[in-house]
């Protein structure tokens, strides 16, 4: 099993502005319900980079996240996901 390393996180505001977050062990990526009408730290985008060796074994997985709010009045939530596969030579 290869752990997924979160390499970056960006917060999206209610006004759609983006702010990078300095990751630390004390910072939580967990979604937070503020009120019945507002939830924070909801996943909006995930970009995963999966590295593998010539034998096809996964050697590293990293992810970049964009987290933001969701209002209770939203009828749909669009999320974007991407995966990039990179072969590393050992």
C-alpha positions in Angstrom: 0.0 0.0 0.0 1.3 3.4 -0.9 0.1 6.4 1.1 -1.3 9.5 -0.7 0.7 12.6 0.1 -1.3 15.9 -0.1 1.2 18.2 -1.7 -1.0 21.3 -1.8 -4.4 22.6 -0.8 -6.2 25.7 -2.0 -9.2 27.2 -0.4 -12.0 28.6 -2.6 -14.1 31.4 -1.0 -17.8 32.1 -1.4 -16.8 34.7 -4.0 -14.7 32.1 -5.9 -11.3 33.6 -5.0 -8.5 31.1 -4.4 -6.0 31.2 -1.5 -3.2 28.7 -1.0 -3.1 26.9 2.4 0.1 26.1 4.2 -0.3 22.5 5.2 0.6 21.5 8.7 -0.4 18.6 11.0 -2.7 20.8 13.0 -4.7 21.9 9.9 -7.8 19.8 9.1 -9.0 18.9 5.6 -12.2 17.6 7.0 -15.5 19.1 5.8 -17.2 21.3 8.4 -20.9 21.9 8.7 -21.2 25.5 9.8 -25.0 25.7 9.6 -27.8 23.7 7.8 -27.1 26.0 4.8 -23.3 26.1 4.7 -20.6 23.4 4.6 -16.9 24.3 4.4 -13.9 22.3 3.0 -15.9 20.4 0.4 -13.8 19.0 -2.4 -14.1 21.0 -5.6 -11.0 19.7 -7.5 -8.5 16.9 -7.0 -5.4 16.4 -9.2 -3.6 13.1 -8.5 -0.1 12.2 -9.8 0.7 8.5 -9.7 4.3 7.5 -10.2 5.3 3.9 -11.1 8.5 2.1 -11.8 9.4 0.1 -15.0 8.0 -3.1 -13.3 4.6 -1.3 -13.1 4.7 -1.0 -9.3 3.3 2.2 -7.8 6.1 4.1 -5.9 4.4 7.4 -5.1 1.0 9.0 -5.1 0.5 12.7 -4.5 -2.6 14.9 -4.6 -3.4 18.6 -4.9 -6.8 19.8 -3.6 -9.1 22.7 -4.0 -11.6 22.9 -1.1 -14.4 25.3 -0.8 -17.9 26.0 0.6 -21.2 24.6 -0.5 -24.4 26.4 0.3 -27.6 24.4 1.0 -29.4 26.2 -1.8 -27.0 24.8 -4.5 -28.8 22.2 -6.6 -25.7 20.8 -8.2 -22.0 20.5 -7.2 -19.5 20.3 -10.0 -16.2 18.5 -9.1 -13.1 18.0 -11.2 -10.8 15.1 -11.0 -7.6 14.3 -12.9 -5.0 11.6 -12.7 -1.6 11.8 -14.3 0.6 8.7 -14.6 4.3 9.1 -14.6 6.9 6.4 -15.1 10.0 6.9 -13.1 13.3 5.3 -14.0 15.1 3.7 -11.0 
